[in-house]
Amino acid sequence: MQAARPMDAQIPAPAPAARAYALTRLSLSNYRSYAGIALECDARPVVLAGENGAGKTNVLEAISWLSPGRGLRGVPFVEACREEPGAAPAAWAVAATLLGPDGAFEAGTGISANSEGETPRRLVRINHAPASGPSALTEIFSVLWLTPAMDRLFIEGASGRRKFLDRIAMGFEPGHAQACAAYERATRERLRLLRDGRGDPRWLDGLEAEMARHGAAMIRNRLHAVMRLMSAMEEETSGFPAAIIALAGEAETLFAADPASACEAIAARLARSRRLDEAAGRTLFGPHRADLDVRHARRNREAASCSTGEQKALLISLILAAARAQSGRAVPVLLLDEVAAHLDETRRMALFDAITALGAQAWMTGTDMTMFEPMGSRAQKFRVGNGAIIPH
């Protein structure tokens, strides 16, 4: 799929090839705490400081919508609409000027007002033209994030770790988002047929073949991401602990045994599991059940058994490694929510230096601007509050 290219005088001329993705303009309309704002910046890191509840995370979440999925909060897109007393949610929009290795793009996403009873749809536009869907954004932009909610990534269920890895995999293979979406659609349809007792073997054969094809692509992309992460970990010099990571799961084991015939093997396994899946009410086998195993390399200890501080350091290490690994094309934008609050001064300095070395545009939030003073002119700083964002 080819992303749209600048087409008219309203679009900025393509910029020189960029080593890192960046936003140079961000506008929000009817978005959470913002009735309407426009923020201009350059490609340096961005610091947003303000009191708790001021709307700092809302800005980061808005940027995260410029990629497939449900944003960094993982909520339905209708929930992002600004709440007006006595009014039903109507519409919201996020628009940005994005820079990357292919030049400058205008991108926007959001929902528009719908007729009563009509289900709102998320819309995406690139260079003012409708795009095929959110997955088109992966062709022109790459973003990774780290939020306080992810501090429990290693000790909670596998779902969060899969999403974390999938976000990284999109940076290497833009089509990964489409493969995941197609796999989920086929899985839902197969399970619906099994639950309704209308499991025509021919329909099921077709859906299972589709699941196997897209599922094998997902596994291949994830394994490639793991390999790239491990290679980047060998270059770890930021002061954060290196990690040992691996992809685990039944489908993954099947794929590793013989990648060339993985599609047929996965489809056959799904066919044998029909009665079990029907009885369980869910699909018991497939890449949707994979897990990401992470170990602290130096301590040779599972991440889940490490201290809270070590787990945070491992997460930062993984994000930095992913950014380094993607730097062959362009370093992704990093959204680091309250990332400095629980780091000591040495680790904060190590993080700031690593971001600078990468050349990344990292959007960082915090309640205390003084924590970011060591960044000096390396970063652009803004105050957030009362529905406004102003230069510090």
C-alpha positions in Angstrom: 0.0 0.0 0.0 1.4 3.4 -1.0 0.8 6.3 1.3 -0.5 9.5 -0.2 2.0 12.1 -1.3 1.9 15.9 -1.1 -0.4 17.1 -3.8 -1.2 20.8 -3.6 0.1 24.1 -2.4 -1.4 23.8 1.0 0.9 20.9 1.8 4.5 21.7 3.0 7.1 20.8 0.5 8.8 17.5 1.2 11.6 17.9 3.8 15.0 16.3 3.4 15.3 12.7 4.5 14.9 12.6 8.3 16.9 10.4 10.6 14.0 10.5 13.1 10.3 10.9 12.8 8.9 14.1 14.3 5.8 16.2 14.7 6.2 19.9 13.9 2.5 20.9 14.4 -0.2 19.3 16.5 -3.8 20.5 16.7 -6.6 19.1 18.8 -10.3 19.8 18.4 -13.0 18.7 20.9 -10.5 16.3 22.4 -10.8 15.4 26.1 -9.8 18.5 28.1 -9.1 20.6 24.9 -11.8 22.5 23.1 -9.2 23.4 20.5 -5.5 24.0 20.6 -2.6 24.2 18.1 1.0 23.5 19.1 4.0 24.4 16.9 7.4 22.8 17.7 10.6 21.6 16.0 12.1 18.1 15.9 13.8 18.3 19.3 12.5 16.5 22.4 9.4 18.1 23.9 8.7 18.5 27.7 5.1 19.1 28.9 4.9 20.1 32.6 1.9 20.7 34.7 -0.2 19.6 37.7 -1.8 16.2 37.8 -5.0 16.3 35.7 -3.7 19.3 33.6 -4.0 17.3 30.4 -0.4 16.3 29.7 -1.3 12.7 29.0 -4.1 13.7 26.8 -1.6 15.3 24.4 0.5 12.1 24.3 -2.6 10.0 23.8 -3.7 12.3 20.9 -0.3 11.7 19.2 -0.7 7.9 19.8 -3.9 8.0 17.7 -1.7 8.7 14.7 -1.0 5.0 14.5 -3.3 1.9 14.4 -5.0 0.6 17.5 -6.7 2.2 20.5 -4.0 4.7 21.5 -1.8 4.6 24.6 -4.8 4.3 26.9 -6.3 1.4 25.0 -9.9 2.8 25.0 -12.6 2.9 22.4 -12.1 6.0 20.2 -15.5 7.4 21.2 -14.2 7.9 24.7 -11.7 10.6 23.5 -14.4 13.1 22.8 -14.5 16.2 25.0 -17.3 15.9 27.5 -19.7 18.8 27.5 -22.2 19.1 30.3 -25.6 17.8 29.1 -24.3 17.0 25.6 -23.8 13.6 24.0 -20.3 12.9 22.5 -20.2 14.3 19.0 -16.8 14.4 17.3 -13.1 14.9 17.9 -10.1 15.4 15.7 -6.3 15.2 15.9 -4.2 16.7 13.1 -0.5 16.9 12.7 2.4 17.7 10.4 4.7 14.7 10.4 8.3 14.5 9.2 10.1 11.3 8.3 12.4 9.7 5.8 9.9 10.2 3.0 9.4 14.0 3.7 6.5 15.9 5.2 2.9 14.7 5.5 -0.3 16.1 6.8 -2.2 13.5 8.8 -5.4 13.5 10.8 -7.8 11.2 12.5 -10.9 11.3 14.6 -14.6 10.7 14.5 -17.3 12.9 13.0 -20.9 13.5 14.3 -23.3 10.7 13.3 -27.0 10.4 12.9 -28.8 9.0 16.0 -28.2 5.3 16.3 -25.4 5.2 13.8 -22.1 3.7 15.1 -19.3 6.3 14.9 -16.4 5.3 12.7 -12.8 6.4 13.1 -11.6 8.3 10.0 -8.1 8.8 8.8 -6.8 11.4 6.2 -3.4 11.7 4.8 -2.5 14.9 2.9 -6.2 15.9 3.1 -7.4 12.7 1.3 -9.2 9.8 2.9 -7.0 6.9 3.8 -7.9 3.2 3.7 -7.8 3.0 7.5 -5.5 3.5 10.5 -3.0 1.0 9.2 -2.1 3.5 6.4 -0.5 5.7 9.1 2.3 3.1 9.6 3.6 4.0 6.1 4.4 7.6 7.2 4.8 7.6 11.0 6.3 5.5 13.7 5.6 5.9 17.4 6.4 4.0 20.7 5.2 4.8 24.1 5.8 4.1 27.8 3.1 5.0 30.4 2.8 4.4 34.2 0.1 1.8 33.4 2.8 -0.3 31.7 4.9 -0.6 34.9 2.9 -3.8 35.5 3.6 -5.2 32.0 5.8 -8.0 33.3 3.5 -9.2 36.1 0.1 -9.0 34.4 -1.4 -11.1 31.6 0.3 -11.8 28.2 -2.1 -9.5 26.3 -0.2 -6.4 27.2 3.1 -7.9 26.3 1.8 -9.0 22.9 0.5 -5.5 22.2 3.9 -4.0 23.3 5.7 -6.3 20.9 3.2 -5.7 18.1 3.8 -1.9 18.4 7.5 -2.5 18.0 6.9 -4.9 15.1 4.9 -2.3 13.2 8.1 -0.2 13.1 9.9 -2.9 11.1 7.0 -4.1 9.0 4.1 -1.6 8.4 1.9 -4.4 7.1 2.0 -6.1 10.6 -1.0 -4.0 11.7 -3.1 -5.2 8.7 -2.1 -8.8 9.4 -3.2 -8.6 13.0 -6.5 -7.0 12.0 -7.2 -9.6 9.3 -6.3 -12.4 11.7 -8.7 -11.0 14.4 -11.5 -10.6 11.9 -11.2 -14.2 10.7 -10.9 -15.5 14.2 -14.1 -13.7 15.3 -16.0 -15.0 12.3 -14.9 -18.6 12.8 -15.8 -18.5 16.5 -19.2 -16.9 15.7 -20.0 -19.8 13.3 -18.9 -22.4 15.9 -21.1 -20.8 18.6 -24.1 -20.5 16.3 -23.8 -24.1 15.4 -23.5 -23.2 11.7 -20.0 -24.5 11.2 -20.2 -25.5 7.5 -16.8 -27.3 7.1 -16.2 -25.5 3.8 -16.6 -22.0 5.4 -14.5 -23.1 8.4 -11.8 -24.4 6.1 -11.6 -21.0 4.4 -11.5 -19.0 7.6 -8.9 -21.3 9.1 -6.7 -20.9 6.0 -7.1 -17.2 6.3 -6.2 -17.3 10.0 -3.2 -19.5 9.3 -1.9 -17.2 6.5 -2.2 -14.0 8.6 -1.2 -15.8 11.8 2.0 -17.0 10.2 2.8 -13.5 9.0 2.2 -12.2 12.6 4.6 -14.8 14.0 7.2 -14.0 11.3 7.0 -10.3 12.0 7.2 -10.8 15.8 10.2 -13.1 15.6 11.9 -10.5 13.3 11.2 -7.8 15.9 12.6 -10.0 18.7 15.7 -10.7 16.7 16.2 -6.9 16.0 15.7 -6.1 19.6 18.2 -8.6 20.8 20.7 -7.3 18.3 20.1 -3.7 19.5 20.5 -4.9 23.1 24.1 -5.9 22.3 24.7 -2.2 21.6 23.3 -1.2 25.0 25.4 1.7 26.4 22.8 3.9 28.0 23.2 2.6 31.6 19.9 0.7 31.5 20.0 -3.1 32.0 20.1 -5.3 28.9 17.3 -7.8 28.5 17.0 -11.3 27.0 13.8 -11.7 25.2 12.0 -14.6 23.4 8.6 -15.3 21.8 6.8 -18.2 23.4 3.6 -20.1 22.3 2.3 -23.3 20.7 1.8 -21.7 17.3 5.3 -20.1 17.5 6.8 -23.5 18.3 5.0 -25.0 15.3 6.2 -22.1 13.1 9.8 -22.5 14.3 9.8 -26.3 13.5 9.1 -25.7 9.8 8.4 -22.1 8.6 7.9 -23.2 5.0 4.9 -25.4 5.9 3.7 -23.3 8.9 0.4 -22.2 7.2 -0.7 -25.7 6.5 0.3 -26.9 10.0 -1.5 -24.0 11.7 -4.7 -24.5 9.6 -4.7 -28.3 10.4 -4.3 -27.6 14.1 -7.2 -25.2 14.0 -9.4 -27.7 12.2 -8.7 -30.3 14.9 -9.6 -27.8 17.6 -13.1 -26.9 16.4 -15.0 -28.9 19.0 -12.7 -27.8 21.8 -13.1 -24.1 20.7 -16.8 -24.4 20.4 -17.1 -25.9 23.9 -14.7 -23.3 25.4 -16.3 -20.4 23.6 -12.9 -19.1 22.5 -10.0 -20.0 20.2 -7.5 -22.0 22.2 -4.7 -22.0 19.7 -3.0 -19.4 17.7 -0.6 -16.4 17.7 -3.2 -14.4 19.8 -2.1 -16.6 22.7 1.6 -15.9 22.4 3.7 -14.4 25.2 6.9 -12.3 25.3 9.4 -13.7 27.8 11.8 -11.1 29.2 14.7 -11.7 31.5 17.2 -9.4 33.2 20.4 -10.3 31.3 23.0 -9.6 34.0 21.0 -11.1 36.8 19.6 -13.9 34.7 16.3 -13.4 36.4 12.7 -13.3 34.9 11.5 -9.7 34.6 8.5 -10.6 36.7 10.8 -11.5 39.6 12.8 -8.3 39.5 12.2 -5.3 41.7 9.8 -2.5 40.6 12.7 -0.3 39.9 14.5 -2.9 37.8 11.3 -3.6 35.9 11.0 0.1 35.0 14.6 0.2 33.9 14.1 -2.9 31.7 11.0 -1.3 30.1 13.0 1.8 29.3 15.9 -0.4 28.0 13.4 -2.2 25.6 12.0 1.1 24.3 15.5 2.5 23.7 16.6 -0.7 22.0 13.5 -0.7 19.8 14.3 2.9 18.8 17.9 2.0 18.0 16.8 -1.0 16.0 14.4 1.1 13.9 17.0 3.8 13.3 18.1 2.2 10.0 15.0 3.9 8.5 14.1 6.6 11.1 14.0 6.7 14.9 10.3 6.6 16.1 8.7 9.3 18.1 8.8 8.3 21.8 5.9 9.2 24.1 7.2 8.9 27.7 4.5 9.7 30.2 5.8 10.5 33.7 9.0 8.6 32.8 11.4 10.7 35.0 9.3 10.7 38.2 10.6 7.4 39.5 14.1 7.5 38.2 17.1 8.7 40.3 19.2 11.5 39.0 21.8 9.2 37.4 19.1 7.3 35.5 17.4 10.5 34.4 20.6 11.8 33.0 21.2 8.5 31.3 17.8 8.6 29.7 18.2 12.2 28.5 21.6 11.4 27.1 20.3 8.3 25.3 17.4 10.3 23.7 19.9 12.9 22.5 22.2 10.3 21.1 19.3 8.7 19.2 18.2 12.1 17.8 14.7 11.1 18.9 11.8 13.5 19.3 10.7 12.3 22.7 7.5 13.8 24.3 8.0 13.7 28.0 5.6 14.7 30.8 6.1 15.6 34.4 4.7 17.7 37.2 8.1 19.3 38.0 9.8 21.1 35.2 13.1 21.2 37.3 13.5 17.4 36.6 14.1 18.3 33.0 16.5 21.2 33.5 19.5 19.0 32.5 18.1 18.8 29.0 18.8 22.6 28.6 18.4 23.7 25.0 18.3 20.1 23.9 14.5 20.2 24.6 11.7 22.6 24.0 9.5 23.0 27.1 5.8 23.9 27.6 3.5 24.5 30.5 0.1 22.7 30.4 -3.0 23.8 32.3 -6.5 25.1 31.9 -7.0 23.7 28.5 -3.9 25.5 27.1 -0.3 24.8 26.3 2.2 27.7 26.4 6.0 27.9 26.0 7.9 27.7 29.3 
